Structure formats: structure tokens, C-alpha cells
Amino acid sequence: MYKNHALASSLQTLGFHGSYRPEDVTFLLNIDEIDPTPVAEKEYLIQSGKKHYSQMISVEHPPSDEQMRHFEYAFEQGAERLASDVQKIGNSLMVRFPKQPIILVSLVRAGVPLGVLLKHYIHKHQDCEHYGISIIRDRGIDFAALQAIIEQHGAENIVFVDGWTGKGAICRELTQNLADYPALFDAGWEVPRLVTLADLGGYSWLSASCEDWLIPFGMLGSVISGLISRTILKDTIDFDLAKKNCYDPNNWHSCLIYQHLAQYDISVEFIDKILNLIQQHPHSDLANWNNHIRLKQQKICLDTIDWISETYAIKNINHIKPSIAEATRAVLRRVPEKILIRDPSNPHVQLLLHFAKERNIAVDILGAKLGPYHAVTLIKKVEKNK
């Protein structure tokens, strides 16, 4: 393990922290501006192939009172579980990397709150650094930002962090992208070192569970993720050139800073509340995770996605957004056709049912047919721009 101290200074200067504290995370992203695209127009441009989703972004509105009410319920029900799961993952990582610096690389945005929590927990016991970088489906990871981290810390102890997996698309993207970085893989594993709270897809290297539960930070966007947008990639980047020019932030992916939502921001408050729970209820348990669990979960996921695709005649599986968190985000960001629910009496899906009623979205109740998922959103097929 080594450090390039010149680059360390560069990363701190070129990176930023959003509304988080400097010790929470350093985002290796280029702060940009882009005119917002209305949701319906964005959906048409994505489905027509005229633009990739990463080239556009819609306005992010303040969370509604109803949404915050459901978030507060999710926090009340899930905060202690989150605090416990963070410790399980952190303990497992410290066993895997004993008395060594652990370099957490959160995938912006869903991985960031978990990454911040893990950074604080691990840092009490051993050295830990935390960065946030971009990965975009069908476009890949931000090689320039990743290479900057490798130049700074080496590759051996890098661990990627995401909030959850739905179908495993991001992990497959990582697997494809990181073929040039064998040091980022464990011997005998065919997946990168990706840790998650809930791995419904069966693709994570380490996960606290494979259950679809109401993860509190999965219900909100920038206001619980440092006031940053999801990442943007306006133009195609030459990956080989990006690797060579890791010092140049112009080669990094971009994001927006949502200052108009500052009064609603609870990013640091949320972190401190979970850290306080960790302090109140410390434990040394490890995550119960192994290759057998992962592969069994992966088969269940693939069979369920295949059934949904066939039943609803969906040719593009990117139009299937499984898991409570992913289904909720799809309703907020995309044009939903239908919401699939396992059990409408489950308190964890009430926000989705509220959105369905509010926006006149059809709901199908499917019971055990939904496999590992409690909720799935199907994206509406858009024929033309209206």
C-alpha cells in the first residue's frame, strides 16, 4: 500500500464534499450545469435512442409532506437495522483487510449514505478513506476518477459501495469495466468487490442481506445524498485517454449541486442519527454472506425478471425496476406504466401505493410471483413525443 502525496493534495483540491463534511466523503466529480429536461420528453428521448439517460436530467423537486412522512416511518422502522447492518459490513471488511487502510469508493448516488456510515465506523478502528465516483449503465465507470484513486492508494484495498442491487446491472457493468484491474478482484470471485445493504440480485461481493426492505435513504434523492444530482455524462469519453489523464477533472463525470433544496437537506443529520445508534448498540457480528447465498439469490432474481418480462411482454429489461427503493425512484424520475406489489398490506410499500393513487398508476398484486421483490415498477413504453 502506498500513497502519492502530490495526488492526495490534488484530489482534496479538485474534489468536493457537497453538503457533507470534509471527513465524510470526497466527490471526484465535475460540477456542471445543464438545462432540465421534462420527464415525459426525457422518457421519449431515452426510448427512441436519440439520447442516453445520462445526457439529460429532470428537475428534482422538494420531497412532499407525504414523502417525508413515509421517510420518517421508514427511519423509525429501519434505523436500528441499518445501524446493525453497517456494523456487520464494517466488521466483515476489517476482517478481510486487517490493520490495513480500506478505500471505500461509493457509487454516486445510492451508495453514498452507506459509504459515509461505513467510513465513520471503520475509521474508529483503522485507516479508512472514502470517495464518491460515477458509474453509468451502458457507459461505464468513471475511469479517470478511479485511476486517480488508484494512483493515490493502490488498488489492493479498494471496495466499491452501493445501496442495493435490483437486477445486478451495476455490478455487471463493474465486471465488464474492471477487466483491466485484476487487483480489484478477489481470487475465486467473478464479481468486483461491491458491498451493499441489500443484494436482491445476487451479485454483490458482500452484503448485509438479500431482503427487500424499506431502506430509509432509498426513499429520498439529493436531500439525503449531499445535495448532488445523479451523475451526468454529456459526451462520450475516451476511456483509455481518461485513464492517462486522471489529474484532469475535465475527464471526470459530472453532477449538479441542488442548492435550491438546501432547506430540505438532512444528509448530515441522517448520518449522525445512525452513528449515534451504532454507538448505543455496538456489536461484533459479521455479515452472513457467501458464494452459495449469492448464487442462489441470483437464480431467484433471474427467474423472476424472466417471468415479469414474459408476462408483461417487456423486451428491454431496463424497463423493469425491481425492489422497493428502485421502484420508488423510478416513479419519481421516469414515466411508470404499472407498479407490481407482493402484498398491499405491507407497510413498506405504502408510499408506492400513495404515488399510484395520486398519479393514477395501475397496480397489480402478485404475491409470491414477485420472487425476492416486494415492489417493481414497470416503465411505460413511449411511442412518440407528445
N, C-alpha and C positions, 0 to 999 in steps of 0.2 A: 504494500500500500504506500502510495506516495502522494504528494501534493505539489502542484505547480503554483507557487505563491503569487506569481505575477498574474496568473489567470484568476486566482481566487479574488484578488482585488478587482480584476476586470468584471467578474461575474457579479460581485456586490454592487459595482457601479452601474453596470448595464442592466442588471435585473431590477425588479421592483417587488413590492410586498402587497399591493392592493390595499385593502383596509385592514389586513392582518398586521401584526407586529413583526419587526425585522427578524426576530428569533423564531417566528412561526414557519415561514416559507419564503423562498426567493423565486419569483416567477421569471423564467427565461423566455420572455415573450416580447414582441414588439407592440407597443401601444399604438393603436391605429384609429382611424375614423372611417366610417362607411355609412352611406345613406341607408336607412332601414328599408326593407322590402316587405310589403304586406304579406300576411301569412298565406292567403289564397294564391297570390301571384307567385310567391316562393315555391309553393307546392307544385304549381303548374310548371315552373321552370326546372324544378328538380326532375319531375316525372317525364317531361319532354326531352330531357337530356341537354337542354340549352345551357344550363348552369349546374355546377355541383353545389351541394348544400353548403359547403364550406366557403363558397364565394359570396354568400348572402347571409343576412341576419335580420330578424324582425325586431320590433320594439319590445323590450321587456318591461312589462307593467308592474307596478307595485303589487305585492300579494294582497288579495282581497281579505276582508274581515273573516269570511268563511274559510278561506285557505289557512289563515293564521290560527283560526280556532281548531282546525284539524291538525295543524302542526303542533299546537300546544298539547292536543290529545296524544299525538304520536310521541312527543317528548315525554309526557307523563308515563306512557305505557312502555316506552322503549329505551329511555335514558340509561337505566341501570344495566340493561342488556348490552347496550353499546359500550358502556364503561367496562363491563366484564370482557366483551369480545376484543376490545382494544388491548387489554392486558394479555389475553390468550395469544393474540397475534404477536404482540411485542415480546412476550416471553419466548415464543417459538423462534422468533428471529434472533434473539440474543443467544439461544442455544445453538442455532445454526451458525452464528458469527460471534463466538465467544471472545469478549475483550477486544473486539475489533471495531473500527468505525463502520457504521451502517449508513449507506447512502440511499435515502428514500427519494424516489422520483415519482411524484404524483402525476397522474394523467388528468389534465385540466378538462372539465371542472369536477366531475363526480368524485374523483379520487382525493381532492384537496382536503376536505374536512377530516377524512380518515388519516391522511398523511400528517396533518398538523398534530392530531391527537397522538399518533404513534411517535412522532418526533419528540414531543414533550415527555412521553412515558419512557422511551428508550434512553433519552438524554440524561435522565436521572441516574442511570446505571452505567452507561458507556457512551462514547462519542457517537453522535448521530447528526447528519446533515439532511436538509430537506429542500428539494427543488420542485417546481411545477413546470411541466412542459406539455406541449401539444401533441396529440395524435388524432388523426382524422381518417375515418373509414374510407377506404379506396384511394387514399392519398398517402397515408403512412405517417410514421412518427417524425418529429422534428429532428432530423439527423444533426443539424448544426448545433442545436441546444444540447442534445445528448452527447455529442462529441466534446463539447465544452466541458461537460461534467466529467467525462472520462479523462480528459486531459488534466483536470483538477484532482480527481480522486482515484483514478484507475477504474477498471471495470469489474473487479472481482467481487465487490461487496454492494453492487447496485441492486436495489429491489424496487420494482415498479408497484404502484399503489393505485387501485381503482375502487370505487364504492361497492360495485356489484357486477356480476355478469348476468346477462339475459340469455342471449343465444351464443355468446362467446366470440362475437365478431371482432372485438378489440384485441382479444388475446390471439386470435388467428392473424390479425394484422401485425401484431408484435412478432409472432413467429416468423412470418414472411420477411418482415423488415430487418430483423436482427440476425439473419443468417451470417452476416459479416462480423458478428461479435460473439464468437463461441464462448468467451469468458463470461458472458451474461447468462449462460445456461448451466444448469446442474447436470452432472454426469447421470445418464439414465433417464432424464426427463426430456419430453418432447415439447414442453412449453416453457416460455420465459419465466423468470421469477416475478410473477404477478400475484400480489396479495389482495384479497377482497374481504369485505364483511360477509357477503352472501354470494355464493357461486352457484346460481341456479343452472348455468350452462355446463358446468363440469369441466372448466378449462383452467382454473387458477392453479398456480403452484402451491399456494397456501390460502386457506380461507377459514373463517371462524365457523361457518356453517354453509349448508346448501338449502336454507329455508327462505321462502319468500315472505319477509316480514316488513313491517312499516318502519323503514329506516328514516329517522326524523329529517336528516339533511337531504334525503331523496325527494322531499316534497317541495323544496324551495330551490330557487336558482341563485342568482348573484348575491342576494342578500344574506346568504349563509356560506358564500364561497369567495369572500374578499372583494365583492363588488365588481368582479370581472365577468365578461361575457364568455360564452363558449368560444372556441378558437376559430380563427379565420385564415384562409389561405387563398388570397385573391388570384394569384397566378401560379402556374406550375413551376416548382423549384427543381433545379438540377441537383439531385441528391448527392452525387459524387462531389460536385463543387461545394455544396453545403458542408460536407464533412471536412473539407480542406479549409473552409473559411469560418471556423467555429467562433472566432473572435468578433465577427461582424454581425451585430444584431439585425442588420437588414436581411440576413438569411434566415432569421427565426420566424416562426409563425406569429400571427398577430392576435390581438383581442381588443375589446373595447373596455373602458372603465365607465361604469354606470354611476356617475356622481349624482344623477337625478334620483337615485334610490338610497342615497346615504342615510336619510332619516329613518329608513326601514331596516338598516343593516344590523344583523345580530351575529355576524361571523365570529368575533372575538368573544362576545358574551356566551355563545353556544359552546365554544371550546372550553372556556373557563368553568362552565357548569359541569361538563362531562369530566374534566380533570379533577374537579372537587369531589365528584362521586368516586373516581378512581382512588383518590386519597382516603376517602371514607371507607371504601370496601376493597382493600388490596388483596390480591391472591397471586399464586404462582402457577396456576393451571396453564396447560399448553392447549393449542388448537388441536382438535381431533380431526386430523386430515391426512389422507394418504392416497396413493395412486388408485387403490381399489374403489374408494369412495368417489374419487373424481371421475373415473371411467364409468362407473355405474350411473352417476348423475348425468354424465354426458349422453349416454344412451337414452335415458328417460327424456332429456331435453330434445334430442334429435327426433325421437319418435313423436313427441308432442308437436313440435314445429311442423313435421311432415303431415301429421293429421290435420292441423289447422290449415296448412297450405292446400291440402286436397279438399277438405270440407268447404272452405270458403273460396276456392279457385283463385288462390293468390300465387302468381308466378314469381314475383320478386319478394323474397323473404325479408328484405329490408323494410317491407311494409307491415311486418309483424313486430310489435313492440311488447315483449313479454316481461313480466314482473311488475309489482305494484309501482315501484319507482319509475321504471321505464314507461309504463303505460300512462302514468300521471304526466310525465314530461312530454310525451307525445301529444296528449290532449292540449297541453298549454302551448306547444310550439308548432304543431302540424295541423292537418285537416283530417280529423278522425272520421272513419266510416262507421265503426262499431266498437263497443267495449265488451270483452268477454270476461265473465266473472265466474269464479268457482262457487262461492256462497254469498249471496247478497246480505246475509245477516252478520257476516264477518265485519267487525268494527274497523278493520284495517282498510277496507275498500269503500268506506262511506264517502270520502272526498271524491273519488271517481264517480260514484253514483250521483253525488251532488252535481258534478260537472255534466253528467249525462242528462239529468233532468233540466238543468239550466240551459243547456245548448241543444237539446232535442237530439241527443245521440242515442242510437239504438243500443240495447243491451241484451246479450244472450247469456243465460245462466246454464253452465255446462257441467258443474260438479267435477267429478274425478277425471273427466275427459281432458281437463286443462293440465294434467300431469303435475309438474312441480310448481306451477304458477297459480297464484290467487287472482291475477288480473292480466289481461292482454288487451292492448289497443291495436286495432287494425286501421291502417291509413287508407283514406279514400282515394280511389283511382280518379284522377283528374283528366278529362278528355281534352279540354281546351280552356284557354284563359278567358274568363267571363268578365 
